[in-house]
Amino acid sequence: MITARQLPEDAIRARAREGSAAIFPDVAGYGRSLFGADAGTPPDELDRARIVPPVFVPRRLEKMFDLAREPVYGDVALSTVLGGFTAPSPVFLCAFGSTQVAGSGLGIAASEQAGRLGMPMVIGENVVPMHGYGRMGESAEDGLLGRIRAYAGAVPDGLGGVVVQQSTEDADAEVWNLVYSDPSATKLLETGRLAFELKVGQGAKPGLGGMTVLSRTAAGEVAEQYTVDEAFGRDQAMVLRSSSPGTFTGEILRQQIHLMRNNYPRARAWVKLHPGRDVGEAARVAWAAGADAVTVDGAEGGTGWAPSVFLDQVGLPLVECLRRVGKHDASLLVSGRIWEGARALKCLAMGASAVGLGRAALLAVDEDADEGLVRLVRCLELELRLLASALGKYDLADLTSDDLWFPTRTEQNE
């Protein structure tokens, strides 16, 4: 059983197990218990923000005229277009990459459930160099092709899409070339549901490349492609494997996106940014160069191995990334400890087009490999409808920062 100490694991597992019932207090206590706000202190500024429904709701009046009846939460429209893909709600599956957890079967289970949901899915870096592509003679389950097949076999027509991320080592393995010409991806490509994502950085370790822990035998097989470090001691059976972070300037990023457009004209172009201090500038450069979507991991994001000092002290929090990027007509996709509807809605109100599920998705699939992710997403969607309706808004595009209240520093410390 996997764990994720940075998340409310029990609550996530309850949603994966029980479905929408888990977003309410235990019904057995109804009529005998008093319920109120949690006395615990939320861990970050985004969680401390309050969603503040107004007294006067002109958008609800407009909706009432349209429907010829009083609107209810079921009238909130969640469907959207993100990064060029049509999705039933503003939620996508984050990149898992080559981590051992995702390669243990959970990656395949998550892919299949994401396909059934019609939610776009990102396949992370280093899967091919570490697990193979999935052709004959390679492990199809751990390979990139296995995840694509699981998704493509379940996704409804016209919904979702697969995004294949590429790092420096993936480029050496010609990952995008392999996918672009593979028959397994043909249907996705022909229906406009294939994208390639240029990885500039990630939330868990801004400024570093991907990391994972390998046995000495496995590390020996990839030592020519990656940096292998005996960081845990020469007498230990496991070693640290690190990827190159890549080198970017504004001009390099522009040229990389132009190359993506020229070399893979039928695929969407996405860009993944880490929570750097110039994240707003980088996002605008990417969009101006033709990126269909920019994905930003807040410092709270990431599913892979990372040094504790990076997890605790490096990178901008998600809320500050949202402030620095601001509202934009193009797709801004964000992630960072997203697992429920309130945090998701706050991100949307601050300018995000969609939110990503990473660790929460893995926990849900670990809880129930057949329905866990489906139930988790259904809970989040129901909460989005309830919250948006409370704000008197029935289109998520109408959400603004006016729908949120942030305590001052003084109030936070009291």
N, C-alpha and C positions, 0 to 999 in steps of 0.2 A: 504494500500500500504506500503510495507516494504522499509526501507532506509538503505544505507551503506555509511556513510559519508567519510570512508577511501578510497573509490573507486570513479572513475569518473562515477557516476551513470547514468547521462544523456547519456553518450556515450555508456554504456553497454545496456541501455534500447533501444537506437536507433538501435543497432545491432540486438537485440532480435525482434524488431518491423520491421525493414527494410531489414535485411539480408545483403548480401555482399555489397550493395550500400552504407552502412554506413561506410565502411572503406575508402571511397573516399570523397573529398570535395563535397559540394552540386553541382550537375551537372547544376543546374539552373544558377550558376555563371560562368560557363565555357565560356571563351572568353571575359569576362568582369571583372574578378577578378584576382589579383596576389596572389599566395599561397606560403607560406614558413614555416619554422620551428616555432613551438609554442614558444612564448616569455617567458612562465612560466618556473620556475625552477623545474625539476623533483625531486621527494621527496627522492630518495635513490640512492645509488651508482650503482645499477643494471640498473636503468632507465637512469642514466647519461651516462652509457657506450654507445658507438656508434658501430653500425654494419658497418664494413669497407670492402666493396667489392674490390678485387684486380684488377689491370689492366690486368695482365696475368692470364689466367684461364685454366690450363692444364686439370682439370677435365671436363670442358666443351668440350675440344677437344676430350677427350676419349669418352664422351657421344655422340658427333657428329659422331664419327666413328661407334659406336654401332647402332645409329639410321639411319645413312646414310643421315642425314639432320641436320640443325641447331637446337639445343635443345631450348625449351621454358619452361616457368615456369610450364606448365602442365605436364612436364616430371619428375618433382620432386616426388619421391616416399615417401609417408608418412607412409605407413603401417609398423608395428613393432610388436615385442613381448615384453611385459612388465609384469614382475612378473609372467611369465608363461602363460599369456593370449595373444592371437592374437588380435590386435587392428588396426582399419583403419588409425589411426593417434596417435601420442605420447601424448594423452590426456586422463585423467581419471577423474571421478567424485569423489570429496573429501567426507570425512565423514561429515555428518551433526549432527549425534547423536540425543540426546533427546531434543534439543532446541525447543521452542514453534513454531518458524517460520517453521521449517521442519515438525513439527507434525500437521500443520494447513492445510494440503493438498498439500503443495508445494513439500514435500518429495516424495509423490506418483507420482506427475506430472513429477518431475525431474527423477525419476526412469524409468518411461515409455519412456521418450524422450532419456535418456541415452541408454536404451535397443535398441531403433530404430537406434541409431547412432552406436551401437556395441562397445561403449566405456566401459571399465571396471568401476565398481561402488563400492565404499566403503560405507558400512552402519556403522555408528558410534556407539560409546559406549552408554550404559544405555538406549537403546530403549526398551528392554524387561522389565527391572525393572520399567521404568517410564510409558510406554504405553502398555505393554503387548506383548505377542508373536503374537497374531492375530488369535488364534483359537476360537472356539465357545465360546461365552460369553465375549469375549474381542473385543475391537475396531480393526477390521481388517485393517481399513484405516491408523490408527496411528501406528499399530504394525509392528514389523519387517517383519512378513510374508507378509503383504500387499505390502511392498516395493519389496520384492523378487518376488512376483507374478507379479507385474506390470512390472518389468524388464524382467523376464523370458518369459512373454507373448509377448514381443515385440522384443527381441534380435534375430538377424539372426543366423542361424546355423554356428558354427565355429568361431564366433566373441565374444569378450567381456568376462565378468565374473563378479561374485559377490564376494565381500570381506566383511566378517563380523568381525567387530572389537570387542574386548573383554577387559573390564577393571576388576578390582577386584570385583566390585559388579555384573558384568555380569557373572564372573566365579561362584559366589555364586548362580546365577540363572541358571547355566549350559547352557548358551546360545549356545556354540558351539555344545554340545551334542544334543540339540534340533534341530538345523539346520542340523547337519550331518545325522540325522535319519528321517528328515521330507520328506514326498513324494513330497512336492512342490519344494524341492531342488534336487530331484533325478536326473533330466535331466542334471542340471548344474554339479552335482558331477560326473555323468557317462561320461560326455564329457570333464572333466578336467577344468571346468570353475567355480569352487568354491574354495575360499581361506579364511583362517582365519588370522586376523591381531592382533598381540599382541601389545597393546598400552602401550608404555613406557612413552610417553609424547606428548605434542602438542604445536604448535607455540604461541597461544594466551596467554597461561599462563604456561610457562616452570616451571617444578617443582611442579606444583599443579595438582590436579585432576579436572575432569569436574565440571562445575558449571552451575546452572540455577536458575531461580526465580520461586517460586511456591506460590500458595495460601496457607493459613494456613491449610485448609482442605486437599489439595493434599499432603502437606508436612507431615501431620500427618500419612498418609497412607504409607509413605516410611521412616519414621523416624528411624526405626530399621535397615535400610540398609545404610542410608546416614547420614552425618553430616548436621543438620539443624540449621541455625544461624539467629537470629533476627537482622541482620546487618543493616536493614533499619529503625529500631526503633520498640519498643514494641507496639506502637499504629498504626503501618502500617499493611495493609491487606496481604502484600506479605513478604516472607522470602527467605533467600538464602539457596539453597541445594547444597552441595559439595560432590564430590567423593574422595576416597582415591587416592593419586598419585601412590601408589605402591612403592616397594623397590627393587632396582636393583643394582647388581654388575656385573662385567664381567662374573663371574661363574654362577650367578643366571640367567642371560640372556641366556647363553649357554644352561643351563639345561631346561629352559622354551621352547626354540626352539626344543630341542631334544624331550621333551614331546609332543609338537605339532606334530612332525614328527611321533612319535610312536603311539599316540592315534588317529590321523586323517591322516592316510597314503595316502588317496585319495585326500586330500585337499592341496592346496598350502599354504605355510607359509610366511606371511608377518610380518614386524616389523615396528612400527611407533615410530619415535624419535622426541623429542623436540630439539630446536636449542641450545643445551648445548655446553659448551666449549670443551668437549671431544666427540663431535658428530662424528668425523672421526674415532676415536678408537671404539666407540660403533657400528658404521656401519660395520667396519671390523670384529668385534666379531660376529655380526649377520650373515654376509655372510659366515664366516668360519664355523659357526654352522649349516649352511644349509638353511638359509632364502632365499626364492625365490625373495624377494624384500625388500628393505629398503625404507621407506617413511620418508622424513624429511620436517617438517614445518619450514619455516623461521619465524623469529619474526614477520613478516608481516602477517602471516597466522592465520587461526582460524575463525570459524563462531559462536562460543558460547559466553556466558557471561564471562567477565573477568574483574578484577580490572584495573582501568585506569593506575595505576603505572606499571602493567605488560605489558599492551599494549604499553606504551610509553617508558619503560626503561629496560625491561628484555628480555634477549635472543639475540643470534647472528642474524644479518640480513641474509637473504637468500644467498646473494652473498658470505658472509664469510663462511657459511655452505658449500657451493659448493667448496670453496677453501680448506677447511679442510678435506673434504671427498675425493676430487680429482676424476680423471678418474678411472673407474673400469669396468671390464667386466660384472659384475652382474647388476641387475636392481636397479637404484637409481631414485626414484620418488620424486619430490619436489613440494611444493606449497608455496604460499605467494604472494598475490595480483596479481595473474595471470589472465589476461582477454583478452589479445591480443597477436598477433604473435611475436612482437619484444621482449617482455620480455620472452616469451616462448623460442624463438630461442636462446637468450642469455644463458638461463639455460641449454639448450641442448649443446651449444658450450662449456660450462664449466663442462660438464660431466654428466648431468642428462639424464636419459633414457626417461622420460616423465614428463609432468607437470599436476598439478591438478587444477580443477576449483571448488571453494567453494562458497564464497559470490557472485561472478559474476554469477554462475549458478543459485543461488536462485533469484537474481535480474532478470535474463532472464526469468525464469519460472513465476515469479510474473508479469512480463510484458505481457507474452503470455503463458498461461498454456499448449497450444497445440504445439507450434512451437518455443518458445523463446530460449530454450537451443539449439535446432537444428540449428537455425540461428546463434547463438553466436559461436558455434563450427565451422560452415562452414566459418564464417568470419576469425577465427583464422587459420583454415587450408589454406585458400587462401593466407593469409599474410605469413604463413610459406613457401608456395611454391614460392611466389614472392621474399621473402628475400633470401631463399636458392639459387634460380636461379641467383639472382644478385651476390651472392658469387661464382657463377660458380660451384655449388655443387648440385647433384641430388639425393643424398642419405644422409639423416640427420646424419647418423653415421660418415660421413666425416667432420662434423663441429668440429672446435677446437677453443681454446681460441685465436688463431691467427686471427680469424674472428672478434674479438672485440677490441676496443680501450677504455681504461679507462683514463679519465683525471687525472692529478696529483692533489694533495691537493691544490697546489697554483693556478692551473688553475680553480679548482672548486670554489675557493673563489673570483676570479676576476669578 
